């Protein structure tokens, strides 16, 4: 492992890692797909549980991330020896999984929609304004539009609409006007100063004034929301059919409301058709101990679902998600709802309440 990748691996901490393993219900000898490999934080934890008959598949469209993840998994293989599962790495966007994965072959699928630590920390990638760098923001540096092209070439009204829709920024028109007047805009630091100057932080704000604008540009450049919807709609066909002993599962982690809304809505739509049993009534979030260790976990929200066959949803065991909302333990636990207790609640006319 190179010195650079070693340093990156040390500072990379996967979010909600215990909950990911719990909700995926990782089985020895299974086949699991990490759609957002990044630096292989979650993937390494999954690999440790699969054994030599297991298969770990990783997708990432960022060539550098794929290379570093490969190095980290090679180091893990040296540690595990003959207990290391088969590993397949694919350098493509996760929206294309259906073109690469055999239908009905997966025991579990994980997608962590956050920007990787490496991309945030490297100024030359242009994802963050913490250090000045070129306005790039491309996940895949081999193709596509850069953020610099967007801010310098897009019509002012279209730019304002983009910042409003993808950044949920109420002052988008003021910001777009300031950007157009300041053209050419070439660096992250310059853009951050323009945004902060035109729309200063409000007393109620806990984030930098440029955060929402940067989010909007990143989503647009990488087609993030369309990619997420494509993945979630393709996922059911890739998972194995339910068995009496276990069912395949999907786990997704989002970091802002637009991502989480898509995850919630698509899982709910497919659950209504009997394709999923949703395991998380509310999104699972990090507890205080985890956010202290890893501040990037503060905005993470995890949702999970289990594969069912249409028409079988009503016959499946109900689950009470004790990991929903604010976690007090930092570890999600799924406990079956007691039938007698559930019946008493229905007779009383009161809605079942989640345990805290």
Secondary structure, 3 states (H helix, E strand, C coil): CCHHHHHHHHHCCCCCHHHHHHHHCCCCCCEEEECCCCCCHHHHHHHHHHCCCCEEEEECCCHHHHHHHHHHHHHHHHHHHHHCCEEEEECCCHHHHHHHCCCCCECEEEEECCCCHHHHHCHHHCCCCCCCCECCCCCCCCCCCCHHHHHHHCCHHHHHHHHHHHHCCCCHHHHHHHHHHHCCCCEHHHHHHHHHHHCCCCCCCCCCCCHHHHHHHHHHHHCHHHHHHHHHHHHHHHECCCCCCCCCEEEEEECCHHHHHHHHHHHHHHHHCCCEEECCCCCECCCHHHHHHCHHHCCCEEEEEEECCCCCHHHCCCEEECCCECCCCCCCCEEECCHHHHHHHHHHCCCCCCCC
